[in-house]
Amino acid sequence: MSAAKSLLVTGGSRGIGAAISLLAAQCGWRVAVNYARNEAAANEVVARIVRDGGEAFALRGDVGHEADIISMFAEVEHRFGRVDALVNNAGVVDRKARVDQMDAGRLERMMRVNLIGTIIAAREAVKRMSTVHGGRGGVIVNISSVAARLGSPDEYADYAAAKAGVEAFTVGLAREVALEGIRVNCVRPGTIDTEIHASGGQPDRAQRVSAAIPMKRPGTATEVAEAVLYLLSDAASYSTGSILEVSGGR
């Protein structure tokens, strides 16, 4: 079994997830690049990692479904022998809407993917990493959003609520497993120039809201990835339950 540590990145095929996967491989991690539908994008990330001498594979699974998450962890163990770290990055937005325009189906999907999926994935990671379960420790990094602090009125208040839940969960789980060899932290990105805005029907949103950001520009996926890799590294060995903001000052 390789001495290199293994990492599962949910939603690792595009945007912030792809940047995390690529940077992690450069830092010596073996990476499982999870995707829900876009196999070609995941395979391209894997190909880039392999071309640079790293080790990775693409892993299909929808974090909105518990069975998929369980299967994903089993496959990572099969391929890499163990799971040393998890980045809970997968998430969804929806069309811009006020709360009085949102139906239960939208709300259920928002919470199932962005919050419940994060909790279930962390549960499976803890089962494998915790010293209580015979593991040797590990790291979990959850991806939140500045929306959790700002509320996203008139746009994504439901998304903001889900991400606020992710932050509360990060603190709770961190304290729960602090003596079991697991660190749990969170990165809170601001407006980042990725494809997620287009999936919510606002492809120009990152540039459009730049005026409200003190740095007057959106962030990049790589800037978020750098923060994630710090929290995954031994340099952050005394950090748990923390929320690291990467928002250009907003």
N, C-alpha and C positions, 0 to 999 in steps of 0.2 A: 504494500500500500504506500502511495506517495506521501512524503512528509509535508507536502504543501497543503495548506488549509483549504477547505471547500466552502463555497458560498452559494446560496440560492437567492437569486434576485427575481422577485415576482414582477411581472410587467417589464421584463428586461430587454424587450426587443426594440423599443423605440424611446425617443425622448430622454428623460432623466434616467430611466432604467437602463437604456443602452449605454449611456455615458458611464453609469456606475459599473456595468458589466465590463466595459472596455478598460476603465481605469483600474478596476480591481485585478483584472488579469495582468496588467502592467506591473502591479504591486505584488504579483506572485500568487494570487488566489486561483484556485480551480473554480470555474464558474458554471453554474446551471442557469441558463438563460430561459426564464419562463415566458411563455406567450399564451394568449387565449385563442387568437384566430390567425394572426399574420405570421404564418410559418416562414415565409420568405424573408421577412425582416429579421426574425430570430436567427435564421440560418446565416444571414449576412453578418450579424454580430459575431456569431461563432466563428465564421470563416476568417474574419479580421483578427480575432484572438489567436486562432491557430496559425495564421500566416506570420504572426509576430512571435511565435514560439510558445504560446500559452496553451492551456487545456480548458476546454469548454464543451458543452453540448446544449442543444435546444430541447426544451421541455414543455410540452403542451399541458395546459390546465387552466381552468377558469376559477379564480379565487372566490367567485360567488357561489361555488358548490363545494361543500365539505368533502365529498368523495374525491373530487379532483385534487384538493389540497393534500389529503392523506396519500393519494397515489403519487403525487409529486415528491413528497418526502421519501417515500419508499424507493423511488427511482434514483434520487440523489444518493441515498445510502448504497444502492446497488452499484451505481457507477463509480462513486468516489469513496465508498467504504464508511463514510461518516458525514455528519453535517456540523460544521463549525460556526457558521454564521448565517443569518437571514436578514435580507433587506426587504421589508414590506413596502414595496413601491407601487404595485398595481392599484389603479383607481380609475374612476369614471366621473365625468360631469354630464350635464344634460343641457338642454336649451335654456337660454336666459329666461327667467320667469319670476314673478312675484309668488309668495307663498300661497296667496289665494287662487293661484292658477295651477297649483301642483296637485296631481292625483296620487292615490295610494300606491299605484304601480311604480311611479317614478320614485317615491320616497323609499319604497321597499328595496328597489334596485340600488339606490344610492347608499343605503345603510348596509345592505348585504355585501356589496363589493368593497366599499371603502372602509367599513368599520368591522362588520362581523367576519369578513374574510381575513382581515388583519389579525383579529383575536384568535381565530382558529389556526392560522399559520403559526402564530407565536406559540400557541398551545402545543402544536406538533414539534416545534423547535425545542421547547422546554423539555418535552418527554425524552428527547435525544441528547440534549446538552447538560441538563441538570445533574449535579453530583448525587442528588437524591435518587435519581433514576439510573445511576451507574455511568453517567456521562462524565466528560472531563471539562465541562464549561463551554462557554461560547458567547456570542454577541448577537444582539438583535437591534437593528436600526429601523424605526418606522418613519415613513415619510408623511408629514402633515402638510399644511398650507397656511400661509398668512391669513387666509380666509377664516381660519379658526379664531383668530384675534379680531379681525375686522367685521366678520359677520356676513359679508357679501350681500347686502340688501339689494333688492330688485334684480338680482342675477341668480345666485346659487346659495341661498340661505340654508338649503338642505345639505349641500356639499359642505358648507362651513360647519354645520352641526356635526356631521359625520367626522370631519377632521378634528373638531374639538374633542370628540369622543376618543379619537386615536391618541391625542395628547394626554387625556386623563388616564387612559389605559396604559400608556407608556410609564407614567409615574407609578401607578399601582403595581404593575408587573415588576418594574425595577426593584421596588421595595420588597416584593414577594420573593424574588429569587436572588437577592443580593448576596446571600450566604451560600448560594448553590453554584457559584462559579459563572454566573451569567450577568452580563451588563446589558441594559436595555435603555436606549436613547432614541431621540427623535430629531429629525431635521425638518425645519419649517421654511420651505421655499416661499419667496414672494412671486411676482409675475415673472415667469420663465418662458422664453421664446421656444415653445415646442408645439407639436401637433395637437396637443390636447385642446387648445382653443378652437381649432377647426372642428373637432369632434363635437363641440358644444355650439357650433353654428356661428362662431365669431373668429374667423381666421386672422383678423387684423387686431385682435384684442391686445396682444402684448405690446405692440407699438402704440396703440390708441391710449392706453392707460399710463404710458411712460411719464406724462407730465405730472402725475401724482406721486411719482417715486423721487425721493431726494436726489438720487444719482441720475435721474432723467433717462434711464434706459432699462429695458428688461434684462434679467439675468440669463445666463446660459446654462444648459444642462451640465456642462463640465464643472461650472462653479458649484453647483449643488453636489455633484459627484465627489468633488474634493472634500467637502464637509463630511459626507458619508464615509469616505475612506479614512478620514481622521478618526471618526468614532469607531470604526472597525479595527483600528490599529492599536497596538500596545501603548502608543503615545497618549491614548485616552483611558488608560488603565484605572484611573480614579474617578471616571465620569460614569454615572448611571442615574437614570431618572431625569436627564437633562434634555432641554429643547434648544437646539442650535439654529438660530434664525439666519437665513440667507435671502435677504429681501431688499437690498439696496437702500435700507434705512426706512422703508415704508412702515 
